[in-house]
Structure formats: C-alpha cells, structure tokens
Amino acid sequence: MAVLAMLQDADVLPPEGTPDANRVIKTVIQFQSVFLKSGDLAVQAFLSHALTAQRDGDANEAASRFRSAGWTSDVLEALSDQWVATAIDQRERLAPGFRQFNVSLANFDSLMELIGKARTALEQRGENMHQVFAQRRREMPGGTQ
C-alpha cells in the first residue's frame, strides 16, 4: 500500500513486524474504509470539508479519485490539515462513525500525526509527499498515480 511505503520512506513508520507497525497498518486500512463506506453524516461532512478547503471549493475530483482508487496523497493531506484545524468538540462528533469501523479518535489522531511527520520529514529532505506517494503507488501491482 502506497501510504505505508510513503511513511516508510519518510522514516516515520515503526519497524516492520512490531505491534506498533501492525497498529498503523490496521489504522490505515480501517480509516480508508471509514471514509469510503461510512454513511455517518459527521464523517462524510468532515471529508467533504477537508477536500473543499484544499481545493478552494471544488472537492469533486479528489473525492472521485479517492472513491475509485483509495487513498491519495491529496486526501491524506486534506484530512491532516482539517484535523489540525478542527476543534476538539467538533472532533468528538466523528467518534460514533469511527466506532462503527472499530477505530477511535485517538487512532485517527495518531494516523494524522504520522502523515504530518511524514510530510515534514520529506520536505526537510527536499522531497514532496505527493511525488513520493505517486512513485510508490506506480510501483504497486496494478499501480497508477
């Protein structure tokens, strides 16, 4: 999965085979399901607001790519930025939708923290999260950008 490869490239993924690494893998998979499949209005509103904020009002293309191909670096970045900008009481509204997929606000906070660390680490090396993600996705079986 390109998300995990990007996190590994940024040196923020815990060592392979450890409980922490397994937790990150589960979290990445579960939250993709949350944002793709949840009918929870708060979850869908959060995704929509994140993509709209990133795209200056036009989130349709990013949402469509996410629905057809799964995680994209644009969606990860948008969610990370939205999470940081969201007040704690607003975050709490996501908890019921997350629980339906056996994940918590703390799980999402940890994932968003990893995404932020990866973005920073890659930028410090003169790399771009989107380029690294795209390259890793192309390397995956059946990979596209």
DSSP file (Angstrom, degrees, kcal/mol; ACC not computed):
  #  RESIDUE AA STRUCTURE BP1 BP2  ACC     N-H-->O    O-->H-N    N-H-->O    O-->H-N    TCO  KAPPA ALPHA  PHI   PSI    X-CA   Y-CA   Z-CA
    1    1 A M     >        0   0    0      0, 0.0     4,-2.0     0, 0.0     3,-0.3   0.000 360.0 360.0 360.0 132.4    0.0    0.0    0.0
    2    2 A A  H  >  +     0   0    0      1,-0.2     4,-2.6     2,-0.2     5,-0.2   0.805 360.0  59.4 -62.2 -32.9    1.4    3.4   -1.1
    3    3 A V  H  > S+     0   0    0      2,-0.2     4,-2.4     1,-0.2    -1,-0.2   0.950 108.7  43.8 -61.2 -48.6    0.5    5.1    2.2
    4    4 A L  H  > S+     0   0    0     -3,-0.3     4,-2.3     1,-0.2    -2,-0.2   0.893 113.0  51.6 -65.5 -39.6    2.7    2.7    4.2
    5    5 A A  H  X S+     0   0    0     -4,-2.0     4,-2.7     2,-0.2    -1,-0.2   0.902 110.0  49.7 -63.6 -40.5    5.5    2.9    1.7
    6    6 A M  H  X S+     0   0    0     -4,-2.6     4,-1.9     2,-0.2    -2,-0.2   0.923 110.7  49.5 -63.7 -43.9    5.4    6.7    1.9
    7    7 A L  H  <>S+     0   0    0     -4,-2.4     5,-2.4     1,-0.2     6,-0.9   0.887 112.2  48.8 -62.0 -38.1    5.5    6.5    5.7
    8    8 A Q  H ><5S+     0   0    0     -4,-2.3     3,-1.6     1,-0.2    -2,-0.2   0.918 108.3  52.8 -67.6 -43.2    8.4    4.2    5.5
    9    9 A D  H 3<5S+     0   0    0     -4,-2.7    -1,-0.2     1,-0.3    -2,-0.2   0.845 108.9  50.7 -59.2 -33.6   10.3    6.4    3.0
   10   10 A A  T 3<5S-     0   0    0     -4,-1.9    -1,-0.3    -5,-0.2    -2,-0.2   0.485 112.6-123.6 -82.4  -3.3    9.8    9.3    5.4
   11   11 A D  T < 5S+     0   0    0     -3,-1.6    -3,-0.2    -4,-0.2    -2,-0.1   0.842  83.7 109.2  62.6  36.4   11.2    7.1    8.3
   12   12 A V      < +     0   0    0     -5,-2.4    -4,-0.2     2,-0.1    -5,-0.1   0.455  46.1  99.6-115.7  -5.6    8.1    7.6   10.4
   13   13 A L  S    S-     0   0    0     -6,-0.9     3,-0.1    -9,-0.1     8,-0.1  -0.677  79.6-115.6 -81.7 130.9    6.7    4.0   10.2
   14   14 A P        -     0   0    0      0, 0.0     3,-0.1     0, 0.0    -2,-0.1  -0.212  52.2 -70.5 -59.5 158.6    7.5    1.8   13.2
   15   15 A P    >   -     0   0    0      0, 0.0     3,-1.7     0, 0.0     6,-0.4  -0.201  63.2 -94.9 -54.7 138.8    9.8   -1.2   12.4
   16   16 A E  T 3  S+     0   0    0      1,-0.2     4,-0.0    -3,-0.1    -3,-0.0  -0.213 106.9  21.9 -56.3 139.2    8.1   -3.9   10.4
   17   17 A G  T 3  S+     0   0    0      1,-0.3    -1,-0.2    -3,-0.1     3,-0.0   0.375  92.7 122.3  85.5  -4.6    6.5   -6.7   12.4
   18   18 A T  S <> S-     0   0    0     -3,-1.7     4,-2.5     1,-0.1    -1,-0.3  -0.513  76.3-113.3 -85.6 158.9    6.2   -4.8   15.6
   19   19 A P  H  > S+     0   0    0      0, 0.0     4,-2.1     0, 0.0     5,-0.1   0.880 118.9  53.9 -57.0 -37.1    2.9   -4.2   17.4
   20   20 A D  H  > S+     0   0    0      2,-0.2     4,-2.0     1,-0.2     5,-0.1   0.916 109.1  47.4 -64.4 -42.3    3.1   -0.5   16.6
   21   21 A A  H  > S+     0   0    0     -6,-0.4     4,-2.5     1,-0.2    -1,-0.2   0.915 111.4  50.8 -64.3 -42.7    3.6   -1.2   12.9
   22   22 A N  H  X S+     0   0    0     -4,-2.5     4,-2.3     1,-0.2    -1,-0.2   0.871 108.7  52.5 -62.4 -36.3    0.7   -3.6   12.9
   23   23 A R  H  X S+     0   0    0     -4,-2.1     4,-2.4    -5,-0.2    -1,-0.2   0.898 109.3  49.0 -65.9 -41.5   -1.4   -1.0   14.6
   24   24 A V  H  X S+     0   0    0     -4,-2.0     4,-2.7     2,-0.2     5,-0.2   0.924 110.5  50.9 -64.5 -44.1   -0.5    1.6   11.9
   25   25 A I  H  X S+     0   0    0     -4,-2.5     4,-2.2     1,-0.2    -2,-0.2   0.940 112.5  46.1 -58.5 -48.4   -1.3   -0.9    9.1
   26   26 A K  H  X S+     0   0    0     -4,-2.3     4,-3.1     1,-0.2     5,-0.2   0.911 112.5  51.2 -60.3 -42.9   -4.7   -1.7   10.6
   27   27 A T  H  X S+     0   0    0     -4,-2.4     4,-2.6     2,-0.2     5,-0.3   0.911 108.8  49.8 -63.6 -44.0   -5.4    2.0   11.1
   28   28 A V  H  X S+     0   0    0     -4,-2.7     4,-1.4     2,-0.2    -1,-0.2   0.933 115.9  43.1 -60.2 -46.1   -4.6    2.9    7.5
   29   29 A I  H  X S+     0   0    0     -4,-2.2     4,-1.8    -5,-0.2    -2,-0.2   0.932 115.1  48.4 -66.5 -47.1   -6.9    0.2    6.2
   30   30 A Q  H  X S+     0   0    0     -4,-3.1     4,-2.5     1,-0.2    -2,-0.2   0.897 110.8  49.5 -64.0 -41.1   -9.7    0.9    8.6
   31   31 A F  H  X S+     0   0    0     -4,-2.6     4,-2.3     2,-0.2    -1,-0.2   0.812 105.4  57.1 -73.4 -26.6   -9.8    4.6    8.0
   32   32 A Q  H  X S+     0   0    0     -4,-1.4     4,-1.7    -5,-0.3    -1,-0.2   0.939 110.6  45.6 -62.1 -43.8   -9.8    4.1    4.3
   33   33 A S  H  X>S+     0   0    0     -4,-1.8     4,-3.2     2,-0.2     5,-0.6   0.904 109.5  55.6 -62.8 -42.1  -13.0    2.1    4.9
   34   34 A V  H  X5S+     0   0    0     -4,-2.5     4,-2.0     1,-0.2    -2,-0.2   0.955 113.8  38.6 -54.9 -52.7  -14.4    4.7    7.2
   35   35 A F  H  <5S+     0   0    0     -4,-2.3    -1,-0.2     1,-0.2    -2,-0.2   0.731 122.2  43.2 -77.9 -20.6  -14.1    7.5    4.7
   36   36 A L  H  <5S+     0   0    0     -4,-1.7    -2,-0.2    -5,-0.2    -1,-0.2   0.856 128.8  20.8 -85.7 -38.3  -15.1    5.3    1.7
   37   37 A K  H  <5S+     0   0    0     -4,-3.2    -3,-0.2    -5,-0.2    -2,-0.2   0.652  87.2 112.6-111.4 -18.8  -18.0    3.4    3.3
   38   38 A S     << -     0   0    0     -4,-2.0    59,-0.0    -5,-0.6    60,-0.0  -0.334  41.8-166.1 -66.6 136.1  -19.4    5.2    6.3
   39   39 A G        +     0   0    0     58,-0.1     2,-0.2    -2,-0.1    -1,-0.2   0.361  48.8 127.7 -94.2   1.9  -22.9    6.7    6.0
   40   40 A D     >  -     0   0    0      1,-0.2     4,-2.4    57,-0.1     5,-0.2  -0.428  57.4-144.4 -64.5 125.4  -22.3    8.7    9.1
   41   41 A L  H  > S+     0   0    0      1,-0.2     4,-2.4    -2,-0.2     5,-0.2   0.862  97.2  52.2 -62.7 -37.8  -23.1   12.3    8.3
   42   42 A A  H  > S+     0   0    0     51,-0.2     4,-2.2     2,-0.2    -1,-0.2   0.903 110.7  48.0 -66.1 -40.4  -20.3   13.8   10.5
   43   43 A V  H  > S+     0   0    0      2,-0.2     4,-2.2     1,-0.2    -2,-0.2   0.938 114.3  45.4 -64.9 -47.2  -17.7   11.6    8.9
   44   44 A Q  H  X S+     0   0    0     -4,-2.4     4,-2.5     1,-0.2    -2,-0.2   0.877 112.8  51.1 -66.3 -36.8  -18.8   12.5    5.4
   45   45 A A  H  X S+     0   0    0     -4,-2.4     4,-3.0    -5,-0.2     5,-0.2   0.898 108.6  52.1 -65.6 -40.0  -19.1   16.2    6.3
   46   46 A F  H  X S+     0   0    0     -4,-2.2     4,-2.5     2,-0.2    -2,-0.2   0.939 112.1  45.3 -61.2 -47.7  -15.5   16.1    7.7
   47   47 A L  H  X S+     0   0    0     -4,-2.2     4,-2.6     2,-0.2     5,-0.2   0.932 114.4  48.8 -61.1 -46.2  -14.2   14.5    4.4
   48   48 A S  H  X S+     0   0    0     -4,-2.5     4,-2.5     1,-0.2    -2,-0.2   0.920 112.3  47.5 -61.6 -45.4  -16.2   17.0    2.3
   49   49 A H  H  X S+     0   0    0     -4,-3.0     4,-2.6     2,-0.2     5,-0.2   0.902 111.7  51.8 -62.9 -40.9  -15.0   20.0    4.3
   50   50 A A  H  X S+     0   0    0     -4,-2.5     4,-1.9    -5,-0.2    -2,-0.2   0.946 114.0  41.8 -60.9 -48.7  -11.4   18.8    4.2
   51   51 A L  H  X S+     0   0    0     -4,-2.6     4,-2.1     1,-0.2    -1,-0.2   0.868 114.4  51.7 -69.7 -36.1  -11.4   18.3    0.4
   52   52 A T  H  <>S+     0   0    0     -4,-2.5     5,-2.8    -5,-0.2     4,-0.3   0.914 109.5  49.8 -66.2 -42.6  -13.3   21.6   -0.2
   53   53 A A  H ><5S+     0   0    0     -4,-2.6     3,-0.6     1,-0.2    -2,-0.2   0.890 114.0  45.9 -62.8 -39.4  -10.8   23.5    1.9
   54   54 A Q  H 3<5S+     0   0    0     -4,-1.9    -1,-0.2     1,-0.2    -2,-0.2   0.864 118.5  41.0 -71.4 -35.8   -7.9   22.0    0.0
   55   55 A R  T ><5S-     0   0    0     -4,-2.1     3,-1.3    -5,-0.2    -1,-0.2   0.199 110.4-114.0-100.5  15.2   -9.5   22.6   -3.4
   56   56 A D  T < 5S-     0   0    0     -3,-0.6    -3,-0.2    -4,-0.3    -4,-0.1   0.912  87.1 -33.3  51.3  47.4  -10.9   26.0   -2.8
   57   57 A G  T 3 <S+     0   0    0     -5,-2.8     2,-0.7    -6,-0.1    -1,-0.3   0.166 122.2  93.0 102.4 -18.3  -14.5   24.9   -3.1
   58   58 A D    <   +     0   0    0     -3,-1.3     4,-0.3    -6,-0.3     3,-0.1  -0.829  32.6 150.1-115.3  96.3  -14.2   22.1   -5.7
   59   59 A A     >  +     0   0    0     -2,-0.7     4,-2.4     1,-0.1     5,-0.2   0.439  45.0  97.4-100.0  -2.3  -13.7   18.7   -3.9
   60   60 A N  H  > S+     0   0    0      1,-0.2     4,-2.6     2,-0.2     5,-0.2   0.884  81.8  48.6 -60.6 -44.6  -15.4   16.5   -6.6
   61   61 A E  H  > S+     0   0    0      2,-0.2     4,-2.5     1,-0.2    -1,-0.2   0.938 114.3  45.2 -63.4 -47.3  -12.2   15.4   -8.4
   62   62 A A  H  > S+     0   0    0     -4,-0.3     4,-2.2     1,-0.2    -1,-0.2   0.899 114.8  48.8 -63.7 -40.7  -10.3   14.4   -5.3
   63   63 A A  H  X S+     0   0    0     -4,-2.4     4,-2.5     2,-0.2    -1,-0.2   0.898 111.2  50.1 -65.7 -40.5  -13.4   12.7   -3.8
   64   64 A S  H  X S+     0   0    0     -4,-2.6     4,-1.8    -5,-0.2    -2,-0.2   0.912 111.0  48.2 -64.9 -43.3  -13.9   10.8   -7.1
   65   65 A R  H  X S+     0   0    0     -4,-2.5     4,-2.6     2,-0.2     5,-0.3   0.901 112.1  50.6 -63.4 -40.0  -10.3    9.7   -7.3
   66   66 A F  H  X S+     0   0    0     -4,-2.2     4,-2.4     1,-0.2    -2,-0.2   0.930 110.0  49.1 -63.8 -45.8  -10.5    8.5   -3.6
   67   67 A R  H  < S+     0   0    0     -4,-2.5    -1,-0.2     1,-0.2    -2,-0.2   0.839 119.4  38.4 -63.8 -32.7  -13.7    6.5   -4.2
   68   68 A S  H  < S+     0   0    0     -4,-1.8    -2,-0.2    -5,-0.2    -1,-0.2   0.803 133.3  18.6 -89.2 -29.4  -12.2    4.8   -7.3
   69   69 A A  H  < S-     0   0    0     -4,-2.6    -3,-0.2     1,-0.3    -2,-0.2   0.459  95.6-128.6-123.9  -2.5   -8.6    4.2   -6.2
   70   70 A G     <  +     0   0    0     -4,-2.4    -1,-0.3    -5,-0.3    -2,-0.1  -0.520  69.8  19.2  85.8-158.2   -8.5    4.5   -2.4
   71   71 A W        -     0   0    0     -2,-0.2     2,-0.3    -4,-0.1   -69,-0.1  -0.098  62.7-177.3 -50.5 139.5   -6.1    6.7   -0.5
   72   72 A T     >  -     0   0    0      1,-0.1     4,-2.3   -70,-0.0     5,-0.2  -0.922  38.3-117.8-128.0 160.0   -4.4    9.5   -2.4
   73   73 A S  H  > S+     0   0    0     -2,-0.3     4,-2.6     1,-0.2     5,-0.2   0.846 115.7  57.7 -66.6 -31.4   -1.8   11.9   -1.0
   74   74 A D  H  > S+     0   0    0      2,-0.2     4,-2.5     1,-0.2    -1,-0.2   0.924 108.2  45.3 -62.8 -44.0   -4.3   14.8   -1.7
   75   75 A V  H  > S+     0   0    0      2,-0.2     4,-2.8     1,-0.2     5,-0.2   0.924 113.4  49.8 -66.5 -44.0   -6.9   13.2    0.5
   76   76 A L  H  X S+     0   0    0     -4,-2.3     4,-2.4     1,-0.2    -2,-0.2   0.924 113.4  46.0 -60.6 -44.6   -4.4   12.4    3.3
   77   77 A E  H  X S+     0   0    0     -4,-2.6     4,-2.7     2,-0.2     5,-0.2   0.919 113.0  49.8 -64.5 -43.8   -3.1   15.9    3.2
   78   78 A A  H  X S+     0   0    0     -4,-2.5     4,-2.5    -5,-0.2    -2,-0.2   0.920 112.4  47.1 -62.1 -44.4   -6.6   17.4    3.3
   79   79 A L  H  X S+     0   0    0     -4,-2.8     4,-2.7     2,-0.2    -1,-0.2   0.910 112.3  50.5 -63.5 -41.8   -7.7   15.2    6.2
   80   80 A S  H  X S+     0   0    0     -4,-2.4     4,-2.1    -5,-0.2    -2,-0.2   0.937 112.8  45.3 -61.9 -47.6   -4.5   16.0    8.1
   81   81 A D  H  X S+     0   0    0     -4,-2.7     4,-1.7     1,-0.2    -1,-0.2   0.903 114.5  48.7 -63.5 -40.7   -5.0   19.8    7.6
   82   82 A Q  H  X S+     0   0    0     -4,-2.5     4,-0.8    -5,-0.2    -2,-0.2   0.896 108.7  53.8 -66.8 -39.5   -8.7   19.6    8.5
   83   83 A W  H >< S+     0   0    0     -4,-2.7     3,-0.9     1,-0.2    -2,-0.2   0.927 109.1  48.0 -60.7 -45.6   -7.9   17.5   11.6
   84   84 A V  H 3< S+     0   0    0     -4,-2.1    -1,-0.2     1,-0.2    -2,-0.2   0.875 113.9  47.8 -62.0 -37.3   -5.5   20.2   12.9
   85   85 A A  H 3< S+     0   0    0     -4,-1.7     2,-0.5    -5,-0.2    -1,-0.2   0.543  93.3  96.5 -81.9  -7.2   -8.0   22.9   12.2
   86   86 A T  S << S-     0   0    0     -3,-0.9     5,-0.0    -4,-0.8    -4,-0.0  -0.725  74.8-125.2 -93.7 128.9  -10.9   21.1   13.9
   87   87 A A    >>  -     0   0    0     -2,-0.5     4,-2.2     1,-0.1     3,-0.5  -0.289  25.5-112.2 -66.2 153.4  -11.7   22.0   17.5
   88   88 A I  H 3> S+     0   0    0      1,-0.3     4,-1.9     2,-0.2    -1,-0.1   0.878 117.1  53.4 -57.2 -42.1  -11.8   19.1   20.0
   89   89 A D  H 34 S+     0   0    0      1,-0.2     4,-0.5     2,-0.2    -1,-0.3   0.845 110.1  48.6 -66.0 -30.7  -15.6   19.4   20.5
   90   90 A Q  H X4 S+     0   0    0     -3,-0.5     3,-0.9     1,-0.2     4,-0.3   0.862 106.8  56.0 -73.6 -36.2  -16.1   19.1   16.7
   91   91 A R  H >< S+     0   0    0     -4,-2.2     3,-2.3     1,-0.2     4,-0.5   0.884  96.6  65.6 -59.9 -38.6  -13.7   16.1   16.6
   92   92 A E  G >< S+     0   0    0     -4,-1.9     3,-1.1     1,-0.3    -1,-0.2   0.779  88.6  67.4 -57.3 -27.9  -16.0   14.3   19.1
   93   93 A R  G <  S+     0   0    0     -3,-0.9     4,-0.4    -4,-0.5    -1,-0.3   0.703  94.7  58.1 -66.8 -18.5  -18.8   14.3   16.6
   94   94 A L  G <> S+     0   0    0     -3,-2.3     4,-2.2    -4,-0.3     3,-0.3   0.686  82.6  86.8 -82.4 -19.3  -16.7   11.8   14.5
   95   95 A A  H <> S+     0   0    0     -3,-1.1     4,-2.8    -4,-0.5     5,-0.2   0.871  85.0  50.5 -54.4 -47.4  -16.5    9.2   17.2
   96   96 A P  H  > S+     0   0    0      0, 0.0     4,-1.2     0, 0.0    -1,-0.2   0.916 112.7  47.1 -60.5 -41.0  -19.7    7.3   16.5
   97   97 A G  H  4 S+     0   0    0     -4,-0.4     4,-0.3    -3,-0.3    -2,-0.2   0.869 113.6  48.2 -67.4 -35.9  -18.9    7.0   12.8
   98   98 A F  H ><>S+     0   0    0     -4,-2.2     3,-2.2     1,-0.2     5,-1.5   0.911 104.9  59.0 -68.4 -42.3  -15.4    5.8   13.6
   99   99 A R  H ><5S+     0   0    0     -4,-2.8     3,-2.0     1,-0.3    -1,-0.2   0.823  92.9  67.4 -58.2 -31.9  -16.6    3.3   16.2
  100  100 A Q  T 3<5S+     0   0    0     -4,-1.2    -1,-0.3     1,-0.3    -2,-0.2   0.732 106.7  41.8 -60.4 -20.2  -18.7    1.6   13.5
  101  101 A F  T < 5S-     0   0    0     -3,-2.2    -1,-0.3    -4,-0.3    -2,-0.2   0.119 121.0-107.2-113.7  18.3  -15.4    0.6   12.0
  102  102 A N  T < 5S+     0   0    0     -3,-2.0     2,-0.3     1,-0.2    -3,-0.2   0.838  83.4 112.3  60.3  38.0  -13.7   -0.4   15.3
  103  103 A V      < -     0   0    0     -5,-1.5    -1,-0.2    -8,-0.1     2,-0.2  -0.906  50.5-146.0-132.9 164.8  -11.4    2.7   15.3
  104  104 A S     >  -     0   0    0     -2,-0.3     4,-2.1    -3,-0.1     5,-0.2  -0.697  32.6-101.5-125.9 173.2  -11.3    5.7   17.6
  105  105 A L  H  > S+     0   0    0     -2,-0.2     4,-2.8     1,-0.2     5,-0.2   0.885 123.6  55.0 -60.6 -39.0  -10.5    9.4   17.6
  106  106 A A  H  > S+     0   0    0      2,-0.2     4,-2.3     1,-0.2    -1,-0.2   0.889 105.8  51.8 -63.3 -38.8   -7.1    8.5   19.2
  107  107 A N  H  > S+     0   0    0      2,-0.2     4,-2.2     1,-0.2    -1,-0.2   0.926 112.5  45.2 -61.7 -44.4   -6.4    6.1   16.3
  108  108 A F  H  X S+     0   0    0     -4,-2.1     4,-2.9     2,-0.2     5,-0.2   0.899 110.4  53.9 -67.4 -40.1   -7.2    8.9   13.8
  109  109 A D  H  X S+     0   0    0     -4,-2.8     4,-2.2     1,-0.2    -1,-0.2   0.916 109.4  48.8 -58.7 -43.4   -5.1   11.4   15.7
  110  110 A S  H  X S+     0   0    0     -4,-2.3     4,-2.1     2,-0.2    -2,-0.2   0.911 112.1  48.3 -63.2 -43.0   -2.1    9.0   15.6
  111  111 A L  H  X S+     0   0    0     -4,-2.2     4,-2.3     2,-0.2    -2,-0.2   0.926 112.2  48.0 -64.0 -44.3   -2.6    8.5   11.9
  112  112 A M  H  X S+     0   0    0     -4,-2.9     4,-2.4     1,-0.2    -1,-0.2   0.858 109.3  54.3 -65.7 -34.2   -2.8   12.2   11.2
  113  113 A E  H  X S+     0   0    0     -4,-2.2     4,-2.5    -5,-0.2    -1,-0.2   0.913 108.6  49.1 -64.0 -42.4    0.2   12.8   13.3
  114  114 A L  H  X S+     0   0    0     -4,-2.1     4,-2.7     2,-0.2    -2,-0.2   0.905 110.1  50.8 -62.6 -41.6    2.2   10.2   11.2
  115  115 A I  H  X S+     0   0    0     -4,-2.3     4,-2.5     2,-0.2    -2,-0.2   0.929 111.7  47.8 -62.8 -44.4    1.0   11.9    8.0
  116  116 A G  H  X S+     0   0    0     -4,-2.4     4,-2.3     2,-0.2    -2,-0.2   0.908 112.6  48.3 -62.2 -42.8    2.1   15.3    9.3
  117  117 A K  H  X S+     0   0    0     -4,-2.5     4,-3.0     2,-0.2     5,-0.2   0.897 111.7  50.6 -64.4 -40.3    5.5   13.9   10.4
  118  118 A A  H  X S+     0   0    0     -4,-2.7     4,-2.7     2,-0.2     5,-0.3   0.933 109.8  49.4 -63.5 -45.8    6.0   12.2    7.0
  119  119 A R  H  X S+     0   0    0     -4,-2.5     4,-2.3     1,-0.2    -2,-0.2   0.933 115.0  44.5 -58.8 -47.2    5.2   15.4    5.2
  120  120 A T  H  X S+     0   0    0     -4,-2.3     4,-2.4     2,-0.2    -2,-0.2   0.925 113.3  49.8 -64.0 -46.3    7.7   17.4    7.3
  121  121 A A  H  X S+     0   0    0     -4,-3.0     4,-0.9     1,-0.2    -2,-0.2   0.911 113.0  46.5 -61.5 -43.2   10.4   14.8    7.1
  122  122 A L  H ><>S+     0   0    0     -4,-2.7     5,-3.1    -5,-0.2     3,-0.7   0.914 111.7  51.0 -66.4 -42.3   10.1   14.5    3.3
  123  123 A E  H ><5S+     0   0    0     -4,-2.3     3,-1.7    -5,-0.3    -2,-0.2   0.879 104.9  57.3 -62.1 -37.8   10.1   18.3    2.9
  124  124 A Q  H 3<5S+     0   0    0     -4,-2.4    -1,-0.2     1,-0.3    -2,-0.2   0.759 107.6  48.8 -64.9 -23.7   13.2   18.6    5.1
  125  125 A R  T <<5S-     0   0    0     -4,-0.9    -1,-0.3    -3,-0.7    -2,-0.2   0.327 124.3-105.0 -95.4   6.5   15.0   16.2    2.6
  126  126 A G  T < 5S+     0   0    0     -3,-1.7     2,-0.2     1,-0.3    -3,-0.2   0.692  82.1 125.0  79.1  18.7   13.8   18.3   -0.3
  127  127 A E      < -     0   0    0     -5,-3.1     2,-0.4    -6,-0.2    -1,-0.3  -0.664  56.0-129.1-108.1 166.2   11.1   15.8   -1.3
  128  128 A N     >  -     0   0    0     -2,-0.2     4,-2.6     1,-0.1     5,-0.2  -0.957   8.6-139.8-119.5 131.0    7.4   16.2   -1.8
  129  129 A M  H  > S+     0   0    0     -2,-0.4     4,-2.7     1,-0.2     5,-0.2   0.879 104.4  51.5 -54.4 -41.9    4.8   14.0   -0.2
  130  130 A H  H  > S+     0   0    0      2,-0.2     4,-2.4     1,-0.2    -1,-0.2   0.882 110.9  46.8 -67.9 -38.8    2.7   13.9   -3.3
  131  131 A Q  H  > S+     0   0    0      2,-0.2     4,-2.4    -3,-0.2    -2,-0.2   0.911 113.9  47.6 -69.5 -42.3    5.6   12.9   -5.6
  132  132 A V  H  X S+     0   0    0     -4,-2.6     4,-2.5     2,-0.2    -2,-0.2   0.932 113.8  47.9 -63.6 -45.5    6.8   10.1   -3.2
  133  133 A F  H  X S+     0   0    0     -4,-2.7     4,-2.6    -5,-0.2    -2,-0.2   0.930 112.0  49.4 -60.4 -46.3    3.3    8.8   -2.8
  134  134 A A  H  X S+     0   0    0     -4,-2.4     4,-2.2     1,-0.2    -1,-0.2   0.904 111.8  48.6 -61.9 -42.2    2.7    8.8   -6.6
  135  135 A Q  H  X S+     0   0    0     -4,-2.4     4,-1.3     1,-0.2    -1,-0.2   0.928 112.7  47.4 -63.8 -44.7    6.0    7.0   -7.2
  136  136 A R  H  X S+     0   0    0     -4,-2.5     4,-0.7     1,-0.2    -2,-0.2   0.878 110.6  52.3 -65.1 -37.3    5.2    4.4   -4.6
  137  137 A R  H >< S+     0   0    0     -4,-2.6     3,-0.9     1,-0.2    -1,-0.2   0.895 106.3  53.3 -66.3 -39.1    1.7    3.9   -6.0
  138  138 A R  H 3< S+     0   0    0     -4,-2.2     5,-0.3     1,-0.2    -1,-0.2   0.823 105.9  55.3 -63.6 -29.6    3.1    3.3   -9.5
  139  139 A E  H 3< S+     0   0    0     -4,-1.3    -1,-0.2    -5,-0.2    -2,-0.2   0.651  89.8  95.5 -78.0 -15.4    5.4    0.6   -8.0
  140  140 A M  S X< S-     0   0    0     -3,-0.9     3,-2.8    -4,-0.7     2,-0.1  -0.404  96.2 -85.4 -73.7 151.1    2.4   -1.3   -6.6
  141  141 A P  T 3  S+     0   0    0      0, 0.0    -1,-0.1     0, 0.0     3,-0.1  -0.377 120.2   5.6 -56.0 128.0    0.9   -4.2   -8.5
  142  142 A G  T 3  S+     0   0    0      1,-0.2    -3,-0.1    -4,-0.1    -2,-0.1   0.671 103.4 173.5  70.8  16.8   -1.6   -2.6  -10.9
  143  143 A G    <   +     0   0    0     -3,-2.8     2,-0.3    -5,-0.3    -1,-0.2  -0.227  16.4 163.9 -69.5 144.7   -0.4    0.7   -9.7
  144  144 A T              0   0    0     -7,-0.1    -4,-0.1    -3,-0.1    -5,-0.1  -0.810 360.0 360.0-136.7 179.2   -1.4    4.1  -11.1
  145  145 A Q              0   0    0     -2,-0.3    -7,-0.1    -8,-0.1    -8,-0.1   0.480 360.0 360.0 -80.0 360.0   -1.0    7.5   -9.7
